[in-house]
Amino acid sequence: EAGVTQFPSHSVIEKGQTVTLRCDPISGHDNLYWYRRVMGKEIKFLLHFVKESKQDESGMPNNRFLAERTGGTYSTLKVQPAELEDSGVYFCASSQAGLAGKNIQYFGAGTRLSVL
Amino acid sequence: QQQVKQSPQSLIVQKGGISIINCAYENTAFDYFPWYQQFPGKGPALLIAIRPDVSEKKEGRFTISFNKSAKQFSLHIMDSQPGDSATYFCAVYNQGGKLIFGQGTELSVKP
């Protein structure tokens, strides 16, 4: 069974450009999460989808970030326009349906975003 | 505000030694305490986890010790091996399902 897949693995863009990150969760996982790790700091929660609905987006930094989950399957995270402080590694995780807090979250390998 | 504080930031241990990583949390509403292991180029993977109704959990060479009154928990790696070299993250979460991570510890086990 395939794990959580993220694309691209690395993206280098200039300040002001737009970037879209994609996450394909494990098949059948209703819960999908986005996290971000800025250099040397903790991994921080961005948002949580249950199927196609945003359950919690309290970690989204500002309105330059837009997350979608089409049909409850894959998810995209768009940054527009990108700023220098958006650089970091963006992780996606998924878990099975049910009480989200009791299910193991499986992480993708991450997308390393570099904004120059 | 930082709800989970992890130490040390980096750790060097000789093969066969014991690696100890500590975490402290602030909010008593957390009810699940996992440790994640991350190898370079990979995402974090669940290593071992504990619930607050027990004080210790052991899986092979990995042990979590949990002190509810002190709001602290730690990971012990016995007989550390070079293959254990990785970044380790403690985390907490509550009913909402969101993981709150510590800053991470880079462990290097020297042969």
Boltz contact constraints between the chains, C-beta under 6 A:
constraints:
  - contact:
      token1: [A, 42]
      token2: [B, 101]
      max_distance: 6.0
  - contact:
      token1: [A, 42]
      token2: [B, 102]
      max_distance: 6.0
  - contact:
      token1: [A, 42]
      token2: [B, 103]
      max_distance: 6.0
  - contact:
      token1: [A, 43]
      token2: [B, 101]
      max_distance: 6.0
  - contact:
      token1: [A, 45]
      token2: [B, 98]
      max_distance: 6.0
  - contact:
      token1: [A, 91]
      token2: [B, 43]
      max_distance: 6.0
  - contact:
      token1: [A, 100]
      token2: [B, 97]
      max_distance: 6.0
  - contact:
      token1: [A, 101]
      token2: [B, 93]
      max_distance: 6.0
  - contact:
      token1: [A, 101]
      token2: [B, 95]
      max_distance: 6.0
  - contact:
      token1: [A, 101]
      token2: [B, 97]
      max_distance: 6.0
  - contact:
      token1: [A, 104]
      token2: [B, 46]
      max_distance: 6.0
  - contact:
      token1: [A, 107]
      token2: [B, 43]
      max_distance: 6.0
  - contact:
      token1: [A, 107]
      token2: [B, 44]
      max_distance: 6.0
  - contact:
      token1: [A, 108]
      token2: [B, 43]
      max_distance: 6.0
  - contact:
      token1: [A, 109]
      token2: [B, 42]
      max_distance: 6.0
  - contact:
      token1: [A, 109]
      token2: [B, 43]
      max_distance: 6.0
  - contact:
      token1: [A, 110]
      token2: [B, 43]
      max_distance: 6.0
